[in-house]
Amino acid sequence: MALTLWGRRSAFNVQKVLWMLAELGLEAEHRPAGGSHGLLDQPGFLAMNPHGRIPVLVDGDEILWESHTILRYLAAQYGGERFWPASPAARSLADRWMDWSQTALQPDFMRLFWSYYRTPEPERPADRILAARRDCEARFSLLDGELGDRPYLGGSEFGLADVPAGTTLFRYFEMGLDVPHPPAVMAWYERLAARPTFREHVMIPFDDLFGRVEF
Ligand SMILES: N[C@@H](CCC(=O)N[C@@H](CS)C(=O)NCC(=O)O)C(=O)O
């Protein structure tokens, strides 16, 4: 087995995969790419991912891109019943939260992160930030209701459902905005923060991205 992960550590979508690899106890060679590392427009990289985006995972002869595809692959290939239940219905408990994160939470969170944190202060679009804040608050409020009756998004144990949504937490609460701290979300965040894998790969400084639209 020879796993290689391409992508800078500060990239939100790369962090999901680094966290998952660590949860599964998998060693992967890490190749920084993207941001100031460049490479994404190089023919060798585009041959792996025609979209020129990170993360890219290489596992032997297999080349994978799209962070959630990579997460599902790792869970199916290496996670066993614990991360990839044989029952389609059981798998759907995580799948729905991954898809929701990709299509609902993450776009709102990214809009807020880019328009507030990554935009130089004089250029910040106040209306866009306000709208993104409201949308994020609604998403986290929904999560709060869901997490009221279980410790993890997919059920009683940590699993794939927690990875995409959980990766937003550190930046959302630490980017310097006075956002609400819904109690069940904060309890979930504490549970995730108790995991060394989460602290190592997600709870890492991101101030090099502050006020920086370009690298
Ligand atoms: N939907 C893709 C999005 C990939 C993506 O946009 N990745 C960003 C980093 S989070 C990227 O490649 N940015 C260019 C760069 O870092 O230079 C996924 O989930 O993998």
The ligand as a Tripos MOL2 file, in Angstrom:
@<TRIPOS>MOLECULE
LIG
   20    19     1     0     0
SMALL
NO_CHARGES

@<TRIPOS>ATOM
      1 N1        -15.2290   20.1300   -4.2810 N.3       1 LIG1
      2 C1        -13.7890   20.0270   -4.1940 C.3       1 LIG1
      3 C2        -13.2170   21.4030   -3.9610 C.3       1 LIG1
      4 C3        -11.7010   21.4110   -4.1050 C.3       1 LIG1
      5 C4        -11.1340   22.8020   -3.8720 C.2       1 LIG1
      6 O1        -11.7390   23.8230   -4.2940 O.2       1 LIG1
      7 N2         -9.9900   22.8620   -3.1940 N.am      1 LIG1
      8 C5         -9.3600   24.1370   -2.9260 C.3       1 LIG1
      9 C6         -8.7060   24.0960   -1.5330 C.3       1 LIG1
     10 S1         -9.9080   23.8760   -0.2270 S.3       1 LIG1
     11 C7         -8.2720   24.3920   -3.9390 C.2       1 LIG1
     12 O2         -7.8260   23.5100   -4.6550 O.2       1 LIG1
     13 N3         -7.8310   25.6500   -3.9890 N.am      1 LIG1
     14 C8         -6.7290   26.0870   -4.8040 C.3       1 LIG1
     15 C9         -5.4840   26.2710   -4.0030 C.2       1 LIG1
     16 O3         -5.4110   25.8600   -2.8500 O.co2     1 LIG1
     17 O4         -4.5070   26.8010   -4.5800 O.co2     1 LIG1
     18 C10       -13.4280   19.0470   -3.0550 C.2       1 LIG1
     19 O5        -14.2450   18.8750   -2.1470 O.co2     1 LIG1
     20 O6        -12.3540   18.4480   -3.1100 O.co2     1 LIG1
@<TRIPOS>BOND
     1     1     2 1
     2     2     3 1
     3     2    18 1
     4     3     4 1
     5     4     5 1
     6     5     6 2
     7     5     7 1
     8     7     8 1
     9     8     9 1
    10     8    11 1
    11     9    10 1
    12    11    12 2
    13    11    13 1
    14    13    14 1
    15    14    15 1
    16    15    16 2
    17    15    17 1
    18    18    19 2
    19    18    20 1
@<TRIPOS>SUBSTRUCTURE
     1 LIG1         1 GROUP 0 **** ****
